[in-house]
Amino acid sequence: MILDTCALLWIAEGESENRLSAQVLNHINKSPVVYVSAISGFEIGLKAKAGKLKLPVTPAEWFDAVLNFHHLQHIDLSHSICLRATELPKIHKDPCDRFIIATALTLDMPVVTSDSRFKEYGVDVVF
């Protein structure tokens, strides 16, 4: 399973209990591996630079610390994922989410997200 960037932020900020149902948290906790796309690091860096996200350390340090603390694995953006993102229908305009959608489709994984548009791509959404 893959966390979208919002789900990653909720878990990192301790807001997951307020934002994610007990059923979703249980699903996350029982998953043998929970992944985060490398594009989430890019998105977090952009939000921090724009002043929309306050971090106690650099985005790179924050991202690594969150992955380590929560035992999350990252998924790099391969050429096949990047190309798949360009082939998606124009349902979702957010390029970062399009990379997460392409990753989920390429690797056949569900995504923890509150964004209902992911389902329109045939992605299995956990929320």
Protein Blocks (a to p, Z undefined) as FASTA:
>chain_A
ZZdfklmmmmmnopmmmmpcfklmmmmmmpmbdcddfklmmmmmmmmmnopaccfbdfkl
mmmmmmmmnopacddddfklmmmmmmpcckblclklmmmmmmmmmnopadddfbfklmmn
opacdZZ
